Amino acid sequence: KMLLAIAASNRWGLKHIDVKRAYFYAKVLREIYVEIDEKDKKEEEGDIVGRLNFAMYGTRDAASSWEACYIEVLTKAGFALGKFTPCVFRRDKVVVTVHGDDFTCTGPEVELQWLRKSMQGTFEITHEMLGPDAAHSQEVRILNRVIRWTKEGLSYEPYQRHADIANRELG
């Protein structure tokens, strides 16, 4: 919500970047071996294992490997890591928050475009820009929350499932 406040007060857009298959970009932080599936080996090979070079979904270290990967990419691009969380970064006027493989950013549009191109050089991504101009989306879904750009400013609709759970629990 703080990112939305920064965007609204500066009349900046909000860029949402999603990294596809994020964990597969992250080098493993320690030696990890996995058993090779029966369909991926010949019968005469018996029980064999493979050593992972990159993180794999479902492994215990995948999230921490991915965190180390995106921290390295963003700090090499000149971003400073937040003092209290490894999920917030700042470079000049651009502020980025990270949740899993979702990057939500605000700042001057030219700098957001630079960030998008920079990330495309490293990762396969999808992206969407919420903003006041006709070329921008007027509504985006970020982490299952609907954010709209209106004439009055930004509106934030919480995740409907959470509201349904609260209504059910409270009767």
C-alpha positions as CSV (number, residue, x, y, z in Angstrom):
1,K,0.0,0.0,0.0
2,M,2.9,2.3,0.6
3,L,4.0,1.8,-3.0
4,L,0.5,2.9,-4.1
5,A,0.8,6.0,-1.9
6,I,4.1,6.9,-3.5
7,A,2.7,6.4,-7.0
8,A,-0.4,8.4,-6.3
9,S,1.4,11.4,-4.6
10,N,3.8,11.7,-7.5
11,R,1.3,10.8,-10.3
12,W,3.6,8.0,-11.4
13,G,2.4,4.8,-12.9
14,L,2.7,1.4,-11.4
15,K,4.6,-1.3,-13.3
16,H,3.9,-5.0,-12.5
17,I,6.6,-7.4,-13.7
18,D,6.1,-11.2,-13.3
19,V,9.2,-13.5,-13.9
20,K,8.2,-16.7,-15.6
21,R,9.7,-19.9,-14.0
22,A,11.7,-17.7,-11.6
23,Y,13.4,-20.5,-9.6
24,F,15.0,-21.9,-12.7
25,Y,17.2,-18.8,-13.0
26,A,18.5,-19.1,-9.5
27,K,21.8,-21.0,-8.9
28,V,21.6,-23.4,-6.0
29,L,23.3,-22.2,-2.8
30,R,24.6,-25.7,-1.8
31,E,24.9,-29.2,-3.2
32,I,21.4,-30.7,-3.9
33,Y,20.8,-34.0,-5.4
34,V,17.5,-35.4,-6.8
35,E,16.5,-38.9,-7.7
36,I,16.0,-39.2,-11.5
37,D,12.4,-40.2,-12.4
38,E,11.9,-43.7,-13.8
39,K,10.6,-42.3,-17.1
40,D,13.8,-40.2,-17.6
41,K,16.3,-43.0,-17.4
42,K,17.0,-46.4,-19.0
43,E,16.0,-49.5,-17.2
44,E,19.6,-50.8,-16.9
45,E,20.7,-47.5,-15.2
46,G,19.1,-48.5,-11.9
47,D,18.8,-45.9,-9.2
48,I,20.7,-42.7,-10.2
49,V,20.6,-39.1,-8.9
50,G,21.4,-35.8,-10.5
51,R,23.0,-32.7,-9.0
52,L,21.1,-29.5,-9.4
53,N,22.8,-26.5,-10.9
54,F,19.7,-24.3,-10.6
55,A,16.9,-24.2,-8.0
56,M,13.9,-26.5,-8.6
57,Y,10.4,-25.9,-7.4
58,G,9.6,-28.0,-4.4
59,T,13.1,-28.1,-3.0
60,R,13.7,-26.6,0.4
61,D,16.3,-24.1,-0.8
62,A,14.4,-22.8,-3.9
63,A,13.0,-19.6,-2.4
64,S,16.3,-18.6,-0.7
65,S,18.2,-19.3,-4.0
66,W,15.7,-17.1,-5.9
67,E,16.0,-14.4,-3.3
68,A,19.8,-14.4,-3.7
69,C,19.4,-14.3,-7.5
70,Y,17.0,-11.3,-7.7
71,I,19.1,-9.4,-5.0
72,E,22.2,-9.9,-7.2
73,V,20.4,-8.7,-10.4
74,L,18.9,-5.6,-8.8
75,T,22.0,-4.5,-6.9
76,K,24.1,-4.9,-10.1
77,A,21.5,-2.6,-11.7
78,G,22.2,0.0,-9.1
79,F,19.4,-0.7,-6.7
80,A,20.0,-0.4,-2.9
81,L,18.5,-3.2,-0.8
82,G,16.0,-2.1,1.9
83,K,17.4,-1.8,5.4
84,F,14.6,-3.8,7.0
85,T,13.6,-6.3,4.3
86,P,15.2,-8.0,1.3
87,C,11.9,-7.3,-0.6
88,V,12.2,-3.6,-1.1
89,F,14.7,-1.8,-3.4
90,R,15.4,1.8,-4.4
91,R,17.3,3.4,-7.2
92,D,17.0,7.2,-7.6
93,K,13.3,7.7,-7.6
94,V,12.3,4.1,-8.5
95,V,11.0,1.9,-5.7
96,V,10.5,-1.8,-6.2
97,T,8.8,-4.4,-4.0
98,V,9.2,-8.1,-4.5
99,H,6.8,-10.8,-3.5
100,G,7.9,-14.2,-4.8
101,D,8.4,-13.7,-8.6
102,D,6.2,-10.6,-8.7
103,F,7.9,-7.2,-8.9
104,T,5.8,-4.1,-8.3
105,C,7.5,-0.8,-9.1
106,T,6.8,2.9,-9.2
107,G,8.8,5.9,-10.4
108,P,9.2,8.1,-13.5
109,E,8.0,6.1,-16.6
110,V,11.3,6.3,-18.4
111,E,13.0,4.7,-15.5
112,L,10.4,2.0,-15.2
113,Q,10.9,1.2,-18.9
114,W,14.6,1.0,-18.3
115,L,14.0,-1.4,-15.4
116,R,11.7,-3.6,-17.6
117,K,14.3,-3.8,-20.4
118,S,17.0,-4.5,-17.8
119,M,15.0,-7.4,-16.3
120,Q,14.1,-8.7,-19.8
121,G,17.9,-9.0,-20.4
122,T,18.1,-11.5,-17.6
123,F,14.6,-13.1,-17.2
124,E,11.6,-14.0,-19.3
125,I,8.9,-11.7,-18.0
126,T,5.4,-10.5,-18.5
127,H,4.7,-6.9,-17.5
128,E,1.8,-4.4,-17.3
129,M,1.7,-0.7,-16.6
130,L,-1.0,1.0,-14.6
131,G,-1.2,4.7,-15.1
132,P,-3.2,7.8,-16.1
133,D,-2.4,7.8,-19.8
134,A,-4.6,6.1,-22.5
135,A,-1.6,3.9,-23.4
136,H,-1.6,2.5,-19.8
137,S,-3.9,-0.1,-18.3
138,Q,-6.5,1.4,-16.1
139,E,-6.9,-1.7,-14.0
140,V,-4.4,-4.4,-13.0
141,R,-4.4,-7.4,-10.7
142,I,-1.4,-7.6,-8.5
143,L,-1.2,-10.5,-5.9
144,N,-4.9,-11.0,-6.4
145,R,-5.7,-7.4,-5.5
146,V,-7.4,-5.2,-8.1
147,I,-5.9,-1.8,-8.5
148,R,-7.6,0.8,-10.6
149,W,-6.5,4.2,-11.9
150,T,-9.5,6.5,-11.7
151,K,-10.0,10.3,-12.1
152,E,-9.9,10.6,-8.4
153,G,-6.7,8.5,-8.0
154,L,-5.9,4.9,-7.2
155,S,-8.4,2.5,-5.8
156,Y,-7.5,-0.7,-4.1
157,E,-9.8,-3.7,-3.9
158,P,-8.6,-6.4,-1.5
159,Y,-8.4,-10.1,-2.4
160,Q,-12.1,-11.2,-2.6
161,R,-11.3,-14.6,-1.1
162,H,-10.1,-13.0,2.1
163,A,-13.3,-10.9,2.3
164,D,-15.4,-14.1,1.8
165,I,-13.5,-15.9,4.6
166,A,-14.0,-13.0,7.0
167,N,-17.7,-12.8,6.1
168,R,-18.1,-16.6,6.7
169,E,-16.1,-16.5,10.0
170,L,-18.1,-13.5,11.3
171,G,-21.4,-14.8,10.1
